[in-house]
Amino acid sequence: MGMKEAVVNRIRSICQQRNIALNQLANLSGVTPSTIYSFMRSERKDIGIVTLKKLCDGLEISVEEFFNDPSFANLGPELQ
């Protein structure tokens, strides 16, 4: 699993735990729903760090809390 997939999985996991739809996350975070749906698609290979920070702010967690998850412990190399 790569970093982008781990980030998407983490966002989905937090939203499921808190019963937050992606549209609601967009409203909480001050980003457009199309931005969220765009980077959730597998074709898109990246997510901006500023956007990720906004999502964390909307979820009321720190970036450190976001990345403090086992899914980020054993990521493979991004360069291939």
JODANOR-V818520 format. One line per field, one symbol per residue. phi: phi as a letter, one per 40 degrees, with the letter a starting at -180 (. if undefined). A space follows every 10 residues. Layout:
phi->???
This chain:
phi->.ccccccccc cdccccccfb cccccdcccg bcdccccccc ccccbaaccc ccccccdccf bccccdccad cccbcccccb
